[in-house]
Structure formats: C-alpha cells, structure tokens
Amino acid sequence: MIELVLLPGMDGTGELFNSFIASLPDNYKTTIVTYPRDKVLSHYEYFDHIKQACEGIRSFVLVAESFSTPLAIEFAANNPEKIRALVICAGFASNPVKGLKGLLLSLSAPILFRLPIPAFAISMLLVGSHASDELIRSVRHAISAVRVNVLRSRLNAIQHCNVLNELSQLKHPILYIQAAEDRLIKSESFAEILSVQPAAALVKISGPHLILQCEPKQCAESLIHFVEKIHSKG
C-alpha cells in the first residue's frame, strides 16, 4: 500500500481532491489534510494540522497543491524520516506574486474576497474555459465556504513565504507538476525550485492552475510513474 498525504490549495477544504483520488489505483491510500474555514491560523498551527493528520502513518508521499507547497517543503525538511517523496502541484517556494502584481492583488483582495466569485473569474484564473459547470460550482463552493479574513490571511502568507533554505536541505525525490496554462503561478516558480534542487523532476500538463482538478487522470498517471520509478531504484 502506498500512502499519500494531500495538502489542499488556498481554500483548505480538501473538497477538490475527489476526481484526483478517484483516478488513483486501489493500492494507493490517501489522507487529506484540511484547514479551518472560520479561523485564521498561525504558521505553527498549520503545521499542527499537518502533523496531526500524519500521526500513525509511518511513511508517505507528500502531495501539496499551490498554497500548501511552502508548508509541505518546510514540513518535509523537519520530518525527513516520514517523507518518501514530495510532489508539488502548481506551487512555489517563495512569493510568486511580487512587484506591482502583488501590490495590486493586496489592494484588491479585501473587495474581491467579499464578492461572490463570478463563473468567468473562476474559469479565467483557476479552471480554464473548457471546465464543466459542475467543476466551476465545486470550486466556487469550496472558496465561498471559507471566511473572508481567513482567505486574506492565506494570501498574506503566500506573499511573505520563502522556504528556499528548507528546500535546499531536502534529500527526497521531488516531482513538480506544472500547469502549462497557469495564469497565477508562472514557470519562474519551478525555475527557482530547480535552482536549489537540480534533480527535481518536471511534468508539464496542458491545463490551468487547478491542474489536479482539471486533469486528474494525467496528474495521477504522472504521480504513479514517479512513485514506481522511486520503487524501482529501491
């Protein structure tokens, strides 16, 4: 049995992993870490949630999506004996929204997070123009279930993150799943990761930011191939 621990994106609900999990074979067991929808957490409190979810699991592949990737990198650096490999999905090791883009995002966030998210915005930024109505509804539901102040705190955490030092310490195999049409996380984020982890593997999949949700089968196949390659090396 291969254990996966899944860390969610900015919504933190874990609700959006269903299609990806359904694409995995029966010998893959998944544990989903979730974050509170109504409470602002400190950095250490996020770690506590991850640690509690992993209790009782001897070793596992840590799969982190977007917002959770800096947390996953730091957790792996501090718990090397438990991690078999790290899979980063559309993620980053330092602030991916620097400069004017970051400033505009910070200024507009209080307004954006208070408004119902329109379908066109979800399509444009997260799931692409070919996403089903069902996926758009699922994403909207997951985001709207989280309080505005919690979303703002997570955005702030993204803009102040930097775990490049922790990343440089990792001895684990690393797979980066890149969304080729990602409008939020650009290719520079992987280039930065590669600069301190030159052995990190890259799989580029055609799709938008929420690549696990939009292309779950391709992502699952890439992860399985990566894990089997690790096994073959012993």
Secondary structure in CASP SS format (residue, H / E / C, confidence):
PFRMAT SS
TARGET T0000
AUTHOR 0000-0000-0000
METHOD secondary structure of the structure
MODEL  1
M C 1.00
I E 1.00
E E 1.00
L E 1.00
V E 1.00
L E 1.00
L E 1.00
P C 1.00
G C 1.00
M C 1.00
D C 1.00
G C 1.00
T C 1.00
G C 1.00
E H 1.00
L H 1.00
F H 1.00
N H 1.00
S H 1.00
F H 1.00
I H 1.00
A H 1.00
S C 1.00
L C 1.00
P C 1.00
D C 1.00
N C 1.00
Y E 1.00
K E 1.00
T E 1.00
T E 1.00
I E 1.00
V C 1.00
T C 1.00
Y C 1.00
P C 1.00
R C 1.00
D C 1.00
K C 1.00
V C 1.00
L C 1.00
S C 1.00
H H 1.00
Y H 1.00
E H 1.00
Y H 1.00
F H 1.00
D H 1.00
H H 1.00
I H 1.00
K H 1.00
Q H 1.00
A H 1.00
C H 1.00
E C 1.00
G C 1.00
I C 1.00
R C 1.00
S C 1.00
F E 1.00
V E 1.00
L E 1.00
V E 1.00
A E 1.00
E E 1.00
S H 1.00
F H 1.00
S H 1.00
T H 1.00
P H 1.00
L H 1.00
A H 1.00
I H 1.00
E H 1.00
F H 1.00
A H 1.00
A H 1.00
N H 1.00
N C 1.00
P C 1.00
E C 1.00
K C 1.00
I E 1.00
R E 1.00
A E 1.00
L E 1.00
V E 1.00
I E 1.00
C E 1.00
A C 1.00
G C 1.00
F C 1.00
A C 1.00
S E 1.00
N C 1.00
P C 1.00
V C 1.00
K C 1.00
G H 1.00
L H 1.00
K H 1.00
G H 1.00
L H 1.00
L H 1.00
L H 1.00
S H 1.00
L H 1.00
S H 1.00
A H 1.00
P H 1.00
I H 1.00
L H 1.00
F C 1.00
R C 1.00
L C 1.00
P C 1.00
I C 1.00
P C 1.00
A H 1.00
F H 1.00
A H 1.00
I H 1.00
S H 1.00
M H 1.00
L H 1.00
L H 1.00
V H 1.00
G C 1.00
S C 1.00
H C 1.00
A C 1.00
S C 1.00
D H 1.00
E H 1.00
L H 1.00
I H 1.00
R H 1.00
S H 1.00
V H 1.00
R H 1.00
H H 1.00
A H 1.00
I H 1.00
S H 1.00
A C 1.00
V C 1.00
R C 1.00
V H 1.00
N H 1.00
V H 1.00
L H 1.00
R H 1.00
S H 1.00
R H 1.00
L H 1.00
N H 1.00
A H 1.00
I H 1.00
Q H 1.00
H C 1.00
C C 1.00
N E 1.00
V C 1.00
L H 1.00
N H 1.00
E H 1.00
L H 1.00
S H 1.00
Q H 1.00
L C 1.00
K C 1.00
H C 1.00
P C 1.00
I E 1.00
L E 1.00
Y E 1.00
I E 1.00
Q E 1.00
A E 1.00
A C 1.00
E C 1.00
D C 1.00
R C 1.00
L C 1.00
I C 1.00
K C 1.00
S C 1.00
E H 1.00
S H 1.00
F H 1.00
A H 1.00
E H 1.00
I H 1.00
L H 1.00
S H 1.00
V H 1.00
Q C 1.00
P C 1.00
A C 1.00
A C 1.00
A E 1.00
L E 1.00
V E 1.00
K E 1.00
I E 1.00
S C 1.00
G C 1.00
P C 1.00
H C 1.00
L C 1.00
I H 1.00
L H 1.00
Q H 1.00
C H 1.00
E C 1.00
P H 1.00
K H 1.00
Q H 1.00
C H 1.00
A H 1.00
E H 1.00
S H 1.00
L H 1.00
I H 1.00
H H 1.00
F H 1.00
V H 1.00
E H 1.00
K H 1.00
I H 1.00
H H 1.00
S H 1.00
K C 1.00
G C 1.00
END
